[in-house]
Amino acid sequence: MPELIKLYIRNVLIGFAIAAAFVAVLLWFNVMNLWHLVSTSDVGILAVVVLWFAHGIVFAGVQFALAVMSMAEREDSGPRGGTPAAIPDYRAVMIPVEEPNQRARQLHQRRR
């Protein structure tokens, strides 16, 4: 199996484990009376599974994103890539410019 697939599966499992712990803490501390709602409802188990699955998707995505971003090289590792492009030698060039009045006179004379 490719290494990237292994990395993805491992981080998704870690994310769902974190989500399970998070949902357990929510239920344990009875946040917003969640334990009472789940324990007294006939579909409480389904609610816990959906809550765990939804949080699992989020935490798995975050976990995988952290794993991928931590694979980046350090910025202080020196230059990367090929040789830098050659910098062209630019030199100043004089361009003759006519006076605005003289140019206007020439245009006016052409129109006549």
C-alpha positions, 0 to 999 in steps of 0.5 A: 500500500502506498505511503500516502494511503497509510498516512491518510488511514492512520490520521483518520483513525487518530481523528476518529479516536479524538472525536470519540474522546471529545464526545465522551467528555461532552457526555461526561460533563453533561454539556447542555444537558446532553447526557440526559437527552441521550439517556432518556431518548429511544434514539439516544444511541443513534444520536451519539453515533451521529455526533461521533461520526460528524465530529470524527469527520472534522477531527480526521480532516484536521489531523490529516491536514496537520500531518501533511503540513508538518511534512513541509521543509524548514524555511532555513534549510537553504535555497531550493529549486534550480539555479536562479534566472539570469538578471538582464543588464538594463541600461538607461536609454535617452528618448527624444521628446518633442515639446507639447506645444510643437506637437500640437502645432504640427497636428493643427497644421495637418488638419488644415 
